[in-house]
């Protein structure tokens, strides 16, 4: 069950949870030898398949590997993790996502990144 938006510290906790997932995804990809850039603002994050440190312009987004994202999306879906299907969409963490969901997502990503490396 999600927390109330009016609870003190709600957005800070949500941002910290999203950062936990974003940093975790970047680390899992790095461990698998897959080049990604994960960017996060508040409860929103994006994962780009690129060796760039930052993706900030439209041209930089277009230079990322959208086909690799497509394979990632389908791999995560097979693992039971549902993401936006387009490499150009952002993902969001909600107050309903807890430690179990973050852990499960990172485990799924570990398996998928390993497959993508091959």
C-alpha positions as CSV (number, residue, x, y, z in Angstrom):
1,X,0.0,0.0,0.0
2,X,1.3,3.4,-0.9
3,X,2.1,6.3,1.5
4,X,0.1,9.5,1.6
5,X,1.4,12.4,-0.4
6,X,0.9,14.7,2.6
7,X,3.1,12.7,4.9
8,X,6.2,14.6,5.9
9,X,9.2,13.4,3.9
10,X,7.1,11.5,1.3
11,X,8.9,12.9,-1.8
12,X,12.3,12.6,-0.2
13,X,11.7,8.9,0.5
14,X,10.3,8.4,-3.0
15,X,13.4,10.1,-4.5
16,X,15.7,8.0,-2.4
17,X,13.9,4.8,-3.5
18,X,14.2,5.8,-7.1
19,X,17.9,6.6,-6.7
20,X,18.4,3.2,-5.1
21,X,16.9,1.6,-8.3
22,X,18.7,3.9,-10.7
23,X,22.1,3.4,-9.1
24,X,21.4,-0.4,-8.8
25,X,20.6,-0.7,-12.5
26,X,23.7,1.2,-13.5
27,X,25.8,-1.1,-11.2
28,X,24.2,-4.3,-12.5
29,X,24.8,-3.2,-16.1
30,X,28.4,-2.3,-15.3
31,X,29.0,-5.7,-13.7
32,X,27.6,-7.4,-16.8
33,X,29.8,-5.3,-19.1
34,X,26.8,-3.5,-20.7
35,X,27.2,0.2,-21.3
36,X,24.3,2.2,-20.0
37,X,23.6,5.6,-18.7
38,X,20.8,5.8,-16.0
39,X,19.5,9.3,-15.2
40,X,17.1,10.1,-12.4
41,X,15.2,13.1,-11.2
42,X,12.8,12.7,-8.3
43,X,10.7,9.5,-8.9
44,X,11.5,9.5,-12.7
45,X,14.4,7.7,-14.3
46,X,15.6,6.8,-17.8
47,X,18.0,4.1,-18.9
48,X,19.9,4.7,-22.2
49,X,22.1,2.1,-23.9
50,X,25.2,4.3,-24.5
51,X,28.7,4.8,-23.3
52,X,28.0,8.5,-22.7
53,X,28.2,9.7,-19.1
54,X,25.1,11.9,-19.6
55,X,22.3,12.1,-22.1
56,X,21.0,15.6,-22.2
57,X,20.1,16.6,-25.8
58,X,17.8,15.1,-28.4
59,X,20.8,14.2,-30.6
60,X,22.4,12.4,-27.7
61,X,19.2,10.4,-27.2
62,X,19.1,9.5,-30.8
63,X,22.7,8.3,-30.7
64,X,21.7,5.7,-28.0
65,X,21.0,2.1,-29.0
66,X,17.2,1.9,-29.2
67,X,17.4,-1.7,-30.5
68,X,19.3,-2.8,-27.4
69,X,16.7,-1.1,-25.3
70,X,14.0,-3.1,-27.2
71,X,15.8,-6.3,-26.3
72,X,16.1,-5.1,-22.7
73,X,12.4,-4.3,-22.5
74,X,11.4,-7.7,-23.8
75,X,13.9,-9.5,-21.5
76,X,12.5,-7.6,-18.5
77,X,9.0,-8.4,-19.5
78,X,9.8,-12.1,-19.7
79,X,11.2,-11.7,-16.1
80,X,7.8,-10.1,-15.0
81,X,9.0,-6.5,-14.9
82,X,6.9,-4.2,-17.0
83,X,8.6,-1.1,-18.4
84,X,7.7,1.6,-20.9
85,X,8.2,-0.1,-24.4
86,X,10.0,2.9,-25.9
87,X,13.6,3.8,-25.4
88,X,12.4,7.4,-25.4
89,X,10.0,7.2,-22.4
90,X,10.8,7.7,-18.8
91,X,10.0,5.2,-16.0
92,X,8.6,6.0,-12.6
93,X,8.8,4.6,-9.1
94,X,5.7,4.9,-6.9
95,X,5.2,4.7,-3.2
96,X,4.0,1.1,-3.7
97,X,7.4,0.1,-4.8
98,X,9.3,-1.2,-1.8
99,X,12.5,-3.1,-1.1
100,X,11.1,-6.3,-2.5
101,X,10.2,-4.7,-5.8
102,X,13.6,-3.0,-6.1
103,X,15.4,-6.2,-5.3
104,X,13.3,-8.2,-7.8
105,X,13.8,-5.6,-10.5
106,X,17.6,-5.6,-10.0
107,X,17.7,-9.4,-10.1
108,X,15.7,-9.4,-13.3
109,X,18.0,-6.8,-14.8
110,X,21.1,-8.8,-13.8
111,X,19.7,-11.8,-15.8
112,X,18.7,-9.6,-18.8
113,X,22.0,-7.6,-18.9
114,X,23.9,-10.9,-18.8
115,X,21.9,-12.1,-21.8
116,X,22.4,-8.8,-23.7
117,X,26.2,-9.1,-23.3
118,X,26.3,-12.4,-25.1
